């Protein structure tokens, strides 16, 4: 494959491979944030048996648009934290820290998203993403 073709390679986000890579990355991040299995399954909107089957790698799966969007939010929250903080304690600990800024009002970001509400995940993503542009979440 030439460099020109490699630069324009199409990635099918609806493939089993893309689902597996995204799922694995999101689970790793959520575990680093301190999430337990129940919270992870809620946040990613997968049932418990599917979660363990997906983690084992023995079952191919294709995630739906909602699940892929949830994974995108997790990956982008993580990217924003990596851009804003330089130390791993804050990169991975921020989501478990009490936050007194507007919207959080003394809650931890993980407390807000662990029930799996899509709107809450979206709002936490927006607030954390503001860190990138000098805002405060």
N, C-alpha and C positions, 0 to 999 in steps of 0.2 A: 504494500500500500504506500503510495507517495505521501509526502508531507501535506500536500494540498488536500488529498482525500482524507487524511487523518484529522485535519482541522475541521472538516465538515461532516464528520461521522455522526450519524443519527443514533441517538440512544432512545430505545423504546422503554419509556417509563412504565408501561403496562406489561412488562415481561416479568417472568418469575425471578430472573437474575436481579433486576432492578429492585423488585420488592424485597428480596433477601438482603441485598446490600443496605438498603434504606432501613429495614427492620433491625438488622444487626447493629447498625450505627446508632440508631435511636435508643435501642435497649441499652447499649453500652453507656451512652450519655446519661440516660435516666438512672441507671445503677450507680454511676459516679455521683449523681446528685443525691443519692440516698433513697431512691424509690424502692419499695418492695413490690413483689409480683402483682398484688391486687391493684396498686396505683398504676403500674406500667400497663396492665391490661385495660384499665379504664381510660388512661390517657391515649393509648393507641387504638382503642376500640376493637380489641380482639378478645375472644373468650379464653378462658384459662387453658382448656385442652389444646386449642389452636396455638396459643402462646408457646406451650412446651413442645408441641410438634414442630413449630417454626424454628424454635431455638435449637432443636436437635439437628436440624438440617436434613432430616430424613424425609421430609414432605415438601414438595414444591408447592408454592402458593403465589397467587397474584392478589395484591392488596387493591382495594377499591379507592376511588378518588378521595373520599373523606379520610381514609387511613393514610394515604400518601400525603395529604395536606397536613395532617397531624404530625407526621414524620418531618415534613418540611419546616413546620414551626419549631420543633425540637432542635433540628439541625441549625436553624437560623438563630434561635435563642443562644445556643452554644457558641455560634460564630460571633455574635455580638458580645458575649461575655469574654471571649478570647481576645477580641479587639480592644475592649475597655480595660481589662485587668491583665496583669503580667504574671501574677502568682497563681499557682494551681489551687490554693486554698480558696481564693475568691472565685476563680473560674468555675470550680465545682461546688463551692460552698454557698454561693450567692442565692441559689434557689431555695436553700434551707434556712436562710437568715431572715429574721424578723425585719420587715420593711415598713417604715412609718411614712413613706411618701404617699401622695394622693393615690387612690384606688386600692393600694395594699392595706392601708390603715391599720398597721400593726400585725398584719398576717404575713406568713411566709409565702413566696410565689408558689412553692410546691403545694401548700395547703389549698390554694385556689384552683390549681389544675388537676389535682389528683382524683377528683370525682369523675373526670372525663368530659366535663362540659366543654363543647367546642367553642362557645363564645368566650368562656373564661380563658381558654388556651390562647385564643386570638388576642384577647386584651393583654394578657401577660406578655405575649410576644411583642405587641406594639409598645408596651411600656419598657421592656428590656431593650428593644431595638433603638429607643430614643437615646440610650447611652452612647451609641455610635456617633450621634450628631451633637453630642455635648449636653443633651437633656439629662434629666435625672429621673430614674425609675424608682 
